[in-house]
Amino acid sequence: MRVDLTILKCAMAILAVFLFDNMAMADRPADFGQQWVRSNPLTISALAQDPTLMDGDLYTGAGLNTFLAWKRPDQLLPTAVAEDLPWHFAVNESVLTPEVMNEITTSYENYPGNTGWLIRDEPRRLDMENVAELTDWVKQQYPDSLAYTNAFPIGADATEYYGDNSNPSYGYSDYLNDIMTIIRPDVLAYDLYPLGIGGGPGQSGFFYLNMMAVREVAQTHEVPYWSFVQSYEKLDTPDRRLPSDSDLRFMMFSHLAAGYTGFHYFGYDPGWPGLVDHSGNPTSAHVVAGPVNAEVALVGHAMRALESTDVRYITNTGNTTPSGISNWSIGAGGDPFINHLAVDTNPIYGDSFGAYKDGMIGFFTDDNGERFFMVTNVYHDEDLTAEEALLHFEIRFDPSITEILMLDNHTGETVVLTFDVSNTLRIAIPGGTGYLFKYNTGVGFPAIPEPATAVLFSIGAAALAFGRKSRCH
């Protein structure tokens, strides 16, 4: 009988897991995920699964900087190597078998550039001990690569999360915490696809509730947290739409404002029209993804080492605060300087009232105690561009603050903004887009030029630009 030596080696490695697992885990830093995020570009990828539709130029042309392969490594990963992209592989198995180990090992050896393993998409509770064994083996074998998992979205029942009907009280918080304590991923990711066909922002229902729930659990366990982003169209129930410019910005910048540090598109070719259609041609989602991802990558680069301390909603007059997130109030995020924050409804800006014409603010600090905040215009809708969904915001500061720094989303330059006579910053923000600000202590944004090299904006010039509904940069 002929023995496959590769599978025999993998079987022997399974035994080694039990013998040396504790030693290997002790050598891996508890904050490995945080270290990895800080030392790598902000991850932006799209799940790819059909080799016949794969085009490396189109993939990178969407502004994606990491390749995510779903199965078929020998057919998909050559694209990552040819495009010189770091790659992640979705190991959608629950049990560590010689066959699984062989697929992982040969993929790593044959295709240089691996930086991460997405292990078992949407694991159920009854699978988690097995998934943990697989995850621990990957951490041991590939100590420089991420080993992480992707959680179900909120809204399912206990049977879906648990794996059978034996635990009817099993809830979403139980599920997320079990992922973290049993599987122990380096990063906690999740997927929620909120955009339906026929218009209407994807803000109602579970969006903020899910975003904040994952954030809370990930922060409790001190790991980074990532999100899948909707980029597909599905006509049958539940229907989904290809995101518009403002839709896509909303999904990504709202998560950035909540401290998320990585994104996977679902998908490049998800079986429905995605970033490419059934013939491999770019869709409308592909067209808007490139510019959006360029901004997200730039701003996200400065945010990788920041700690999210609070997230609040900016509810416009007549609107309702979504479930899962609290309204902004003075002192939110421990920020002592913002005295007023609202959508600016001055009639000179047109109709600033209406459903979902709101904002959100995320607060951050760095290792040195420097304070940052991101204000995001969450207004978006089907077929709306960012400029069509533009809103104006007013931020009034304590008199001790006479200027504020803003990171330009397009150039990475630091812009110094001054205020009007009421010490108020009035700023136009495109639909779905977030702007990152910092108090001027003489220290600039991470990996961004210092304020001494920045562009100084007078309030008069800024107001003139905002009156024309153009960005402040």
Buried (B, 14 or more C-beta within 10 A) or exposed (E): EEEEEEBEEBBEBBEEBEEEBEEBEEEBEEBBBBEBBBEBBBBBBBBBBBBEBBBBEBBBBBBBBBBBBBEEBEBBBBBBBEBEBBBBBBBBBBEBBBEBBBBBBBBBEEBEBBBBBBBBBBBBBBBBEBBBBBBBBBBBBBEEBBBBBBBBBBEEEBBEBBBEEEBEEBBBEBBBBBBBEBBBBBBBBBBBBBBBBEEBBBBBBBBBBBBBBBBBBBBEBEBBBBBBBBBBBBEEEEEBBBBBBBBBBBBBBBBBBBBBBBBBBBBBBBEBBBBBBEEEEBBBBBBBBBBBBBBBBBBBBBBBBBBBBBBBBBBBEEBEBBEBBEEBEEEBBEBEBBBEBBBBBEEEBEEBEEBBBBBBBBBBBBEEEBBBBBBBBBBBBBEBBBBBBBBBBBBBBEEEBEBBBBBBBEEBBBBBBBBBEEBBBBBBBBBBBBBBBBBBEEBBBBEBEEBEEBBEBEBEEBBEBBEEBEBBB
